[in-house]
Amino acid sequence: MLLIKKERFRRDWTVSYVTCRSAPPLGMIFLPRVYEFRPSHPVLSNASLIASALGGRMSYLSQLRTFVDVCRWGSISKAAVRLGISQATASAHVQAIEALYGKRLLVRGPSGIEATSAAEDLVERIANHLDALEMEIGSRMSQNSSQTVRWVDLLIQDDLFDESLMPFLRSLTATLPRLRLLNGSERACVERLHHGTIDIAIVLLPHKLPGYETIHVKSLDYAYLILKNGRTSVIDIMSADFDLNASPLIVYDGIRADVMHALTQRHPMDPLATMIEVDSARAAHSLVASGLGWSLLPTSYCEQENRNDSASLSQVNFQRDVFFLWNIKSTRRDGMAKLKRTLVQLLSGNAR
C-alpha cells in the first residue's frame, strides 16, 4: 500500500515521500514547496496515479513534466525553451526518469527525438493526470503572487502594436496570472512560430503554419504614403506625374513582392534607382514621417495625423489579414481550451 506523507524540512522545502507497507522502504524523495499536497486535497489521487504508473515510485514532478513535454514536442531543446530551463537540465530530467523507469524511453531518430513504445505508454498513462495536477496547483497558486505558475507565451508582430490592441492586452493581463509577451518583425515572428514553442500569436501571415489553428481577426488597409507639406499623404504610384526616384522606396518584410509587382504595371516603367530596406512597417513609417522616402503602409498609422482630412486616406491599394494563432498542442492542456475561447472573444471585440 502506497502512502504519501508530508513534513517540514529546513526553511524553504516541503518533503513528500512514499512508503510501502508490503515492500522495503523506497526512501525519501524531496519535492519543492510548489508541489505541496494536503491529505484531503482533490489532486492527491492524481499524484497516486502517477506514482502507480511509475511502478510505485514517486519522482520529481518537474522531471515528469519535462519528460512529457519532450515526448510531445519531439525535441529536448523545444521542451527546454517551453519550460524555461536549460537544455542540459532538460536532458538530466529525461535521464533521471529513464533511470527510475529502468528502460530506454527516448531515442534519436532522423527527424529528432522519438519516443519508444514504453515512453508512449508511460505518457499515455500519466500525461492527463499530470496536466490536471498542474492546472489545479496553478489555479490555487495564482491567488498568491509570490508563487510561480506556468507562463503563457504571447507573440505579437511589431506592426500590430497600435491603439486598437491595447484593450485586448489589458483584458489579457487580467485573465492570465503569468504572461510572457514577445514581439518582433514579421520574419522573426515566423521563425519563432516554426520553432513551435509559442502558445498564442497575433501576426500577419501569408500562409498557414503547421501545428497552429488560425483564426482571422481583421483586415488592414494599405496605401502608398509620403511626406508632403509636413504631413503624411497618399500618393498614386501609377501616375506618370509621380517620380519614383524623387525619394527612396522603403520596403520591409511582407510588402516587398507586392510593391515590386505594382511597379511593373507602370507605363512607362521607370527603373528604380534607390531603395531602403527595414525590418518592419513601424520602422518604415518612422522614415516616411521623417521625409526620407515613400512606402506601402497600413493606413491606421496615419489616421491620427489625417483625422481632419479623411479624403487623404481614401485610396486603399490592398489589404493584409491579421490572424490569431493558437498552438494546437497547448489547446490539449486542461483549461487552455476555455482560455482560447475567451481570447477569441476579446480579439473579436477589438476588430475594426
Secondary structure, DSSP 8 states (H G I E B T S, - for coil): -EEEEEEEETTTEEEEEEEETTS----EEEEEGGG---TT-TTHHHHHHHHHHTTS----HHHHHHHHHHHHHT-HHHHHHHHT--HHHHHHHHHHHHHHHTS--EEEETTEEEE-HHHHHHHHHHHHHHHHHHHHHHHHHTT-TTS----EEEEEEGGG-SGGGHHHHHHHHHH-SSEEEEEE-HHHHHHHHHHT--SEEEEE-SS--TTEEEEEEEEEEEEEEEEETTEEEE--TTSTTS-TTSS-EEE-TTTHHHHHHHHTT-SS------EEE-S-HHHHHHHHHTTS-BEEEEGGGGTTTTTT-GGGG----EEEEEEEEEEHHHHTSTTHHHHHHHHHHHHHHT--
